[in-house]
Amino acid sequence: MYAVIFGKNPALSEAEFYSFARRFDIKVRPIESSRYWLLFESPSGVERYFNRLGGSLKLVRIVGEGEEAIKNLEYTKLFTVSLYGRNDWKLWRKLGSEIKREFKVEGPSKFFKPAKVYSMPAELILKGFPETKDFVFIFREDGSFLVGETVKVTNPFELKKLDVERPVQRPILSIPPRLARIMVNLTEVRKGSFLDPFCGIGTILQEFVLQGLSAYGSDRDPERIREAKRNLAWLRKEFRIKNSAHIEVCDARKLKRCFRQRFDAIVTEPYLGKPLKVNPSRGEAIRLANELDRLYFSVFESFGEVLKRNGKVVFVFPAYRLKDGGMYRKERKWLGKLGFEVIGRYTDYEERHRVIRDIHVLRYRG
């Protein structure tokens, strides 16, 4: 039995996790969930592929329930403790002390205690303390809890490297590598040809290449294509990868002119409009969305000419945080008229954002 701990966007992380399981044909049987974690049964193959997830923090192997389960933890000389569902420093220290007492029979152990940290960050395991075991306590609303050991963590250093160490960076305009990985998983396509027709500096293309996919990209701006090629050359060298991506200067509304084959999946974040200085009113948001839809309609017409039947699209539409505190997310009935079925829809944003990513997962029916 396992638990997966979700990242900062739990709803998107959960959607990605189920898509990831289907993508890699991992049989997952959900048992219990909360906003921040999911308890499930699965073969051990989930451990093998866990590093392909972008929205989850760690994978925990459950050893039992309640304080008695502490006896089932495997002895180690150095450990730390993570609490989920409770923010209680005294309880955190108490549980760590109980583990240490239990381990005393087998040998000395040290409870690694970063000041007032209840959920062990992956960084502390990966940087400087790789031998540290992370023992996890997951609390339910009724006060009962599960006990487990972290067996896999996402590598924050790899994601950071993919973002800030590449030669060309555009922090405001680029999609985060974390989100690129999530979007690739949302396709549920494991093998095949993948296209990003708004590739920019190549963040999503990087993920295609890292996963060994047949990668294609395009952008109407020749400068962005040059920058994407620089980043991909860096990626191949840093990660010792032989494969790369085929990239073209191309208008996303005219993809058939640039690509002769049909694709299994399209994953992209298009132009989302000019940066907003203030939150719009509902009327202003409707106007902005309608103006961009003129572009998007033509883009999806073009998608229909290069996608395989039942091919997948993961596409970021803009939604807007309104000045009254609400949110405007447009319904686009024209997608169905073009042969695209919306099978999933998720938001990704931070509180400071005025433009919200409205991520659509679509299937092309033709």
KAVENPE-V669722 format. One record per residue. N is the residue number from 1. RES is the residue in one letter. SS is DSSP state (H for helix, E for strand, C for the rest). PHI is phi as a letter, one per 40 degrees, with the letter a starting at -180 (NA if undefined). Layout:
n->N res->RES ss->SS phi->PHI
n->N res->RES ss->SS phi->PHI
This chain:
n->1 res->M ss->C phi->NA
n->2 res->Y ss->E phi->b
n->3 res->A ss->E phi->b
n->4 res->V ss->E phi->b
n->5 res->I ss->E phi->c
n->6 res->F ss->E phi->c
n->7 res->G ss->C phi->c
n->8 res->K ss->C phi->c
n->9 res->N ss->C phi->b
n->10 res->P ss->H phi->d
n->11 res->A ss->H phi->c
n->12 res->L ss->H phi->c
n->13 res->S ss->H phi->c
n->14 res->E ss->H phi->c
n->15 res->A ss->H phi->c
n->16 res->E ss->H phi->c
n->17 res->F ss->H phi->c
n->18 res->Y ss->H phi->c
n->19 res->S ss->H phi->c
n->20 res->F ss->H phi->d
n->21 res->A ss->H phi->c
n->22 res->R ss->H phi->c
n->23 res->R ss->H phi->c
n->24 res->F ss->C phi->b
n->25 res->D ss->C phi->f
n->26 res->I ss->C phi->b
n->27 res->K ss->C phi->c
n->28 res->V ss->E phi->b
n->29 res->R ss->E phi->b
n->30 res->P ss->E phi->c
n->31 res->I ss->E phi->b
n->32 res->E ss->E phi->a
n->33 res->S ss->E phi->a
n->34 res->S ss->C phi->b
n->35 res->R ss->C phi->c
n->36 res->Y ss->C phi->b
n->37 res->W ss->E phi->a
n->38 res->L ss->E phi->b
n->39 res->L ss->E phi->c
n->40 res->F ss->E phi->a
n->41 res->E ss->E phi->b
n->42 res->S ss->E phi->a
n->43 res->P ss->C phi->c
n->44 res->S ss->C phi->c
n->45 res->G ss->H phi->d
n->46 res->V ss->H phi->c
n->47 res->E ss->H phi->c
n->48 res->R ss->H phi->c
n->49 res->Y ss->H phi->b
n->50 res->F ss->H phi->d
n->51 res->N ss->H phi->c
n->52 res->R ss->H phi->c
n->53 res->L ss->C phi->c
n->54 res->G ss->C phi->b
n->55 res->G ss->C phi->b
n->56 res->S ss->E phi->b
n->57 res->L ss->E phi->c
n->58 res->K ss->E phi->a
n->59 res->L ss->E phi->b
n->60 res->V ss->E phi->b
n->61 res->R ss->E phi->c
n->62 res->I ss->E phi->c
n->63 res->V ss->E phi->b
n->64 res->G ss->E phi->i
n->65 res->E ss->E phi->b
n->66 res->G ss->C phi->g
n->67 res->E ss->H phi->c
n->68 res->E ss->H phi->d
n->69 res->A ss->H phi->c
n->70 res->I ss->H phi->d
n->71 res->K ss->H phi->c
n->72 res->N ss->H phi->c
n->73 res->L ss->C phi->c
n->74 res->E ss->C phi->c
n->75 res->Y ss->C phi->d
n->76 res->T ss->C phi->a
n->77 res->K ss->C phi->c
n->78 res->L ss->E phi->b
n->79 res->F ss->E phi->a
n->80 res->T ss->E phi->b
n->81 res->V ss->E phi->b
n->82 res->S ss->E phi->b
n->83 res->L ss->E phi->b
n->84 res->Y ss->E phi->b
n->85 res->G ss->C phi->g
n->86 res->R ss->C phi->a
n->87 res->N ss->C phi->b
n->88 res->D ss->C phi->b
n->89 res->W ss->H phi->c
n->90 res->K ss->H phi->c
n->91 res->L ss->H phi->c
n->92 res->W ss->H phi->d
n->93 res->R ss->H phi->c
n->94 res->K ss->H phi->c
n->95 res->L ss->H phi->c
n->96 res->G ss->H phi->c
n->97 res->S ss->H phi->c
n->98 res->E ss->H phi->c
n->99 res->I ss->H phi->c
n->100 res->K ss->H phi->c
n->101 res->R ss->H phi->c
n->102 res->E ss->H phi->c
n->103 res->F ss->H phi->c
n->104 res->K ss->C phi->d
n->105 res->V ss->C phi->c
n->106 res->E ss->C phi->c
n->107 res->G ss->C phi->i
n->108 res->P ss->C phi->c
n->109 res->S ss->C phi->a
n->110 res->K ss->E phi->b
n->111 res->F ss->E phi->c
n->112 res->F ss->C phi->c
n->113 res->K ss->C phi->b
n->114 res->P ss->C phi->c
n->115 res->A ss->C phi->d
n->116 res->K ss->C phi->f
n->117 res->V ss->C phi->b
n->118 res->Y ss->C phi->b
n->119 res->S ss->C phi->b
n->120 res->M ss->C phi->d
n->121 res->P ss->C phi->c
n->122 res->A ss->H phi->d
n->123 res->E ss->H phi->d
n->124 res->L ss->H phi->c
n->125 res->I ss->H phi->c
n->126 res->L ss->H phi->c
n->127 res->K ss->C phi->b
n->128 res->G ss->C phi->g
n->129 res->F ss->C phi->b
n->130 res->P ss->C phi->c
n->131 res->E ss->C phi->c
n->132 res->T ss->C phi->c
n->133 res->K ss->E phi->c
n->134 res->D ss->E phi->b
n->135 res->F ss->E phi->c
n->136 res->V ss->E phi->b
n->137 res->F ss->E phi->b
n->138 res->I ss->E phi->b
n->139 res->F ss->E phi->c
n->140 res->R ss->C phi->c
n->141 res->E ss->C phi->c
n->142 res->D ss->C phi->c
n->143 res->G ss->C phi->g
n->144 res->S ss->C phi->c
n->145 res->F ss->E phi->a
n->146 res->L ss->E phi->b
n->147 res->V ss->E phi->b
n->148 res->G ss->E phi->a
n->149 res->E ss->E phi->b
n->150 res->T ss->E phi->c
n->151 res->V ss->E phi->b
n->152 res->K ss->E phi->a
n->153 res->V ss->E phi->b
n->154 res->T ss->C phi->c
n->155 res->N ss->C phi->c
n->156 res->P ss->H phi->c
n->157 res->F ss->H phi->c
n->158 res->E ss->H phi->c
n->159 res->L ss->H phi->c
n->160 res->K ss->H phi->c
n->161 res->K ss->H phi->c
n->162 res->L ss->H phi->c
n->163 res->D ss->H phi->c
n->164 res->V ss->H phi->b
n->165 res->E ss->C phi->b
n->166 res->R ss->C phi->c
n->167 res->P ss->C phi->c
n->168 res->V ss->C phi->b
n->169 res->Q ss->C phi->b
n->170 res->R ss->C phi->b
n->171 res->P ss->C phi->d
n->172 res->I ss->C phi->c
n->173 res->L ss->C phi->c
n->174 res->S ss->C phi->c
n->175 res->I ss->C phi->c
n->176 res->P ss->C phi->c
n->177 res->P ss->H phi->d
n->178 res->R ss->H phi->d
n->179 res->L ss->H phi->c
n->180 res->A ss->H phi->d
n->181 res->R ss->H phi->c
n->182 res->I ss->H phi->d
n->183 res->M ss->H phi->c
n->184 res->V ss->H phi->c
n->185 res->N ss->H phi->c
n->186 res->L ss->H phi->c
n->187 res->T ss->C phi->c
n->188 res->E ss->C phi->g
n->189 res->V ss->C phi->c
n->190 res->R ss->C phi->c
n->191 res->K ss->C phi->b
n->192 res->G ss->C phi->h
n->193 res->S ss->E phi->c
n->194 res->F ss->E phi->b
n->195 res->L ss->E phi->b
n->196 res->D ss->E phi->b
n->197 res->P ss->C phi->c
n->198 res->F ss->C phi->b
n->199 res->C ss->C phi->c
n->200 res->G ss->C phi->f
n->201 res->I ss->C phi->c
n->202 res->G ss->C phi->g
n->203 res->T ss->H phi->c
n->204 res->I ss->H phi->c
n->205 res->L ss->H phi->c
n->206 res->Q ss->H phi->d
n->207 res->E ss->H phi->c
n->208 res->F ss->H phi->d
n->209 res->V ss->H phi->c
n->210 res->L ss->H phi->d
n->211 res->Q ss->C phi->c
n->212 res->G ss->C phi->g
n->213 res->L ss->C phi->c
n->214 res->S ss->E phi->c
n->215 res->A ss->E phi->b
n->216 res->Y ss->E phi->b
n->217 res->G ss->E phi->a
n->218 res->S ss->E phi->a
n->219 res->D ss->E phi->a
n->220 res->R ss->C phi->c
n->221 res->D ss->C phi->c
n->222 res->P ss->H phi->d
n->223 res->E ss->H phi->c
n->224 res->R ss->H phi->c
n->225 res->I ss->H phi->c
n->226 res->R ss->H phi->c
n->227 res->E ss->H phi->c
n->228 res->A ss->H phi->c
n->229 res->K ss->H phi->c
n->230 res->R ss->H phi->c
n->231 res->N ss->H phi->c
n->232 res->L ss->H phi->c
n->233 res->A ss->H phi->c
n->234 res->W ss->H phi->c
n->235 res->L ss->H phi->d
n->236 res->R ss->H phi->c
n->237 res->K ss->H phi->c
n->238 res->E ss->H phi->c
n->239 res->F ss->C phi->b
n->240 res->R ss->C phi->f
n->241 res->I ss->C phi->b
n->242 res->K ss->C phi->c
n->243 res->N ss->C phi->c
n->244 res->S ss->C phi->a
n->245 res->A ss->E phi->b
n->246 res->H ss->E phi->c
n->247 res->I ss->E phi->b
n->248 res->E ss->E phi->b
n->249 res->V ss->E phi->c
n->250 res->C ss->C phi->a
n->251 res->D ss->C phi->c
n->252 res->A ss->H phi->c
n->253 res->R ss->H phi->c
n->254 res->K ss->H phi->b
n->255 res->L ss->H phi->c
n->256 res->K ss->H phi->c
n->257 res->R ss->H phi->c
n->258 res->C ss->C phi->b
n->259 res->F ss->C phi->b
n->260 res->R ss->C phi->c
n->261 res->Q ss->C phi->c
n->262 res->R ss->C phi->b
n->263 res->F ss->E phi->b
n->264 res->D ss->E phi->c
n->265 res->A ss->E phi->a
n->266 res->I ss->E phi->b
n->267 res->V ss->E phi->b
n->268 res->T ss->E phi->a
n->269 res->E ss->E phi->b
n->270 res->P ss->C phi->c
n->271 res->Y ss->C phi->c
n->272 res->L ss->C phi->b
n->273 res->G ss->C phi->g
n->274 res->K ss->C phi->c
n->275 res->P ss->C phi->d
n->276 res->L ss->C phi->c
n->277 res->K ss->C phi->c
n->278 res->V ss->C phi->b
n->279 res->N ss->C phi->c
n->280 res->P ss->C phi->c
n->281 res->S ss->C phi->c
n->282 res->R ss->H phi->c
n->283 res->G ss->H phi->c
n->284 res->E ss->H phi->c
n->285 res->A ss->H phi->c
n->286 res->I ss->H phi->c
n->287 res->R ss->H phi->c
n->288 res->L ss->H phi->c
n->289 res->A ss->H phi->c
n->290 res->N ss->H phi->c
n->291 res->E ss->H phi->c
n->292 res->L ss->H phi->c
n->293 res->D ss->H phi->c
n->294 res->R ss->H phi->c
n->295 res->L ss->H phi->c
n->296 res->Y ss->H phi->c
n->297 res->F ss->H phi->d
n->298 res->S ss->H phi->c
n->299 res->V ss->H phi->c
n->300 res->F ss->H phi->c
n->301 res->E ss->H phi->d
n->302 res->S ss->H phi->c
n->303 res->F ss->H phi->d
n->304 res->G ss->H phi->c
n->305 res->E ss->H phi->c
n->306 res->V ss->H phi->b
n->307 res->L ss->E phi->c
n->308 res->K ss->E phi->c
n->309 res->R ss->E phi->c
n->310 res->N ss->E phi->g
n->311 res->G ss->E phi->c
n->312 res->K ss->E phi->b
n->313 res->V ss->E phi->b
n->314 res->V ss->E phi->b
n->315 res->F ss->E phi->b
n->316 res->V ss->E phi->c
n->317 res->F ss->E phi->c
n->318 res->P ss->E phi->c
n->319 res->A ss->E phi->b
n->320 res->Y ss->E phi->b
n->321 res->R ss->E phi->c
n->322 res->L ss->C phi->c
n->323 res->K ss->C phi->c
n->324 res->D ss->C phi->c
n->325 res->G ss->C phi->g
n->326 res->G ss->C phi->c
n->327 res->M ss->E phi->b
n->328 res->Y ss->E phi->b
n->329 res->R ss->C phi->b
n->330 res->K ss->C phi->c
n->331 res->E ss->C phi->c
n->332 res->R ss->C phi->b
n->333 res->K ss->C phi->c
n->334 res->W ss->H phi->c
n->335 res->L ss->H phi->d
n->336 res->G ss->H phi->c
n->337 res->K ss->H phi->c
n->338 res->L ss->C phi->c
n->339 res->G ss->C phi->g
n->340 res->F ss->E phi->b
n->341 res->E ss->E phi->b
n->342 res->V ss->E phi->c
n->343 res->I ss->E phi->b
n->344 res->G ss->E phi->a
n->345 res->R ss->E phi->a
n->346 res->Y ss->E phi->a
n->347 res->T ss->E phi->b
n->348 res->D ss->E phi->a
n->349 res->Y ss->C phi->a
n->350 res->E ss->C phi->b
n->351 res->E ss->C phi->d
n->352 res->R ss->C phi->c
n->353 res->H ss->C phi->c
n->354 res->R ss->C phi->c
n->355 res->V ss->E phi->b
n->356 res->I ss->E phi->b
n->357 res->R ss->E phi->c
n->358 res->D ss->E phi->b
n->359 res->I ss->E phi->c
n->360 res->H ss->E phi->b
n->361 res->V ss->E phi->b
n->362 res->L ss->E phi->b
n->363 res->R ss->E phi->b
n->364 res->Y ss->E phi->c
n->365 res->R ss->C phi->c
n->366 res->G ss->C phi->g
